[in-house]
Amino acid sequence: MKTSQKMQQTINDMVDDHRGILAADESAPTIKKRFDDINLESNEDNRRTYRTLLLETPGLGKFISGVILFEETLGQKNAAGTPLAEVAWSQKIVPGIKVDKGTEPLAGSPGDLVTKGLDGLSDRLKTYIDQGARFAKWREVYPITTTNPTRLGIHANAERLAHYAAICQEQGVVPIVEPEVLMDGEHDIDRCEEVTEQVLFAVFQALRQYGVTLEHMILKPNMVLPGKDCRTANPNEIAEATIRVFRRVVPAAVPSINFLSGGQSPEEATINLNAVNQIGGPWKLSISYGRALQQPVLVAWQGKPGNVVAAEIALLKRARLNSLARKGGYKSSMENE
Ligand code: 13P
């Protein structure tokens, strides 16, 4: 199959009107933090057990169309010896892989960060494809301060995202392009809107320069939100600002926009997705949530075999409510049903 046909097939398998992506690609330090919260040791077997639980949740494929895995998980098997990528696909959930290697300070630009991992990416992708991965994810982060992100920071991050996306598409792997403007700080929603617009503008300029086919990628952005330490904004303000930015800078050729949750609570992330979909746009507006899908699962599970069913129910509940929010049909009262 030609690489463009392969990517189109992956988009067809991942993008529809009711499902979203589960981000389960926490790096070793991040999953340790999540397990610390439930007093569970982060060893290879516990990570395998947990991620098997997520992927084996009966019926998950009704609401989830793709899962982002960490490199270690892609090489792991369930108790019956089936590779976890195959377990995902048995529920029609497309397996994908986080390929970036985390952030480092951007030299010459205090406060800005850039993401590592381009060296050797092309070779690594070949291994991931053999292991069943059909899409990839790369995240650049943008802290907001009075001076960040700088113009250099915005440019350097866009360049890396586009370079990564071009390498993926060369091998028929659909790139998830994730520029995350962070929620930390005291800035207001207007400042987040201004930065998000600049960031996305630069990202799409770089994607064009690198010849990335927009039809064969997925955008994973932040919503336009006030900083965590600022006053809150209501879901309508958030949705209006978010869609306003996208209309200005995200071409309609991009098939799907799948939000990160970025520190919103599970309920907030669903309410805001609902509000965004009530306005709508030419793109599908869905999720690629990590914390906002998994936090209730970890709380229910606590690392105990006896809690597996409760954990699965918690995952299905959030996945289903987000699926309703995709149609603008979610109500807070549904949380207690
Ligand atoms: P959150 O939804 O927890 O922000 O995670 C999504 C993700 O993949 C961040 O890179």
Residues whose N, C-alpha, C, O or C-beta is under 5 A from the ligand:
A	BS01	13P	A23 R139 L260 S261 G262 G263 S288 Y289 G290 R291 A292
